Every structure is written in structure tokens, then in C-alpha cells.
Amino acid sequence: MLRLRGGLEIWVCKVSGKEVCSDAFPSEPVEGCPALVKVQSRLMTEGGEEINTGGNASAEGGGEEVDDSVVTVDAIEHTFHLQPFDLDAATLKGWLKSYFQGIRKSKKEAGVPQEQIKEFMAGAPAAAKFLLGKSKECEILINEDFNDAGCICFREWSEKGNVYYYIKEGLEMQRC
């Protein structure tokens, strides 16, 4: 488990309560879309764990062996148990509208000042346009429970590795 000085900030979906990312991965706002955050993932290995019981493998005839159970996985997808989720453009558009309205409603119920709610909703069309434009070149991922009332994220391949896009206001940052 990764530990950073001062604690780790886990990003939790406000609707589903599922962890979807953390500040262990570099992030930045999406240019021209302040409602979105872009996160750079990395690859990691999974499997092939071996427990050394103290035996002398070379004396027992064992030697260096290649472990076929080791696989390379995307760190964000693997760590937060994200699952592929198929949405066509029309369904995605409806989901985005519903999700932004849900965030608006939760902000209103939480007593967030009307000006902040208006500012958030003013950025919603640009975010929706950006995500709809990316939908053909990105893979959509959802939490392991497939709770589509909660957040989804978009994964795009770049030369540096996978890049994820999240709707920032749908996430709660929790320090651990």
C-alpha cells in the first residue's frame, strides 16, 4: 500500500460511496473545462507473489523460474476495481444530464450558495461536450457495483500511459 507523508487523499464518489482514485496519481484540471479533472495513471504488476519460507531453493533443486502469473495492469483500474461500462452516445448524453442535475440537487440540499451552484452548472455544457467528444476514443469505466447513479470515468491512452477524466464535483476528497 502506498503511504505518503501527510496522508493520502482518496477520491470517493458522492453518490455510490466508492473509492475511484487518489492523489497518489498526478492530476490537473482539463483546459477549458473546470468541472473536469485529468489524472495520469501508471502500469503496475499483479500476481506472482511468493512467500519465502526460509527454505534453500537452490539446495532443493529449485532455481530461478519465470512466473507466468505476473501480469501488468493499469494502477487506477486495478486499485479501485473499476469495470468497463458500455454506453452509446445517446445514453451517455442522458447520463451526463442526469448526473449534473444530481450534483446540482445535492449542492442545493447541502446549502451551497446559489452563485457557486450557478458557476458549476455554467461549466456543465463544456464538460459534457468534451466528454461526448472523447467517448469514441475513450473507454468508460464504472465502480465494481455498476451503480450508474454514481460517477463514471473516461480512460484514454496517451504516450505517457492511461489518462483518466473525472467530473470533479461528483467526488469527495477524503484524507486518510
Protein Blocks (a to p, Z undefined) as FASTA:
>chain_A
ZZdehiaaddddfklopafbdfkbccdddehiakbccdddddddeejiacdehiafklno
pacdddfkbccddfklmmnopacddddfklmmmmmmmmmmmmmmmmmmnopafklmmmmm
mmmmmmmmmmmmmmmmpccdddfklpakbccddddddfkbccddddfklpccddZZ
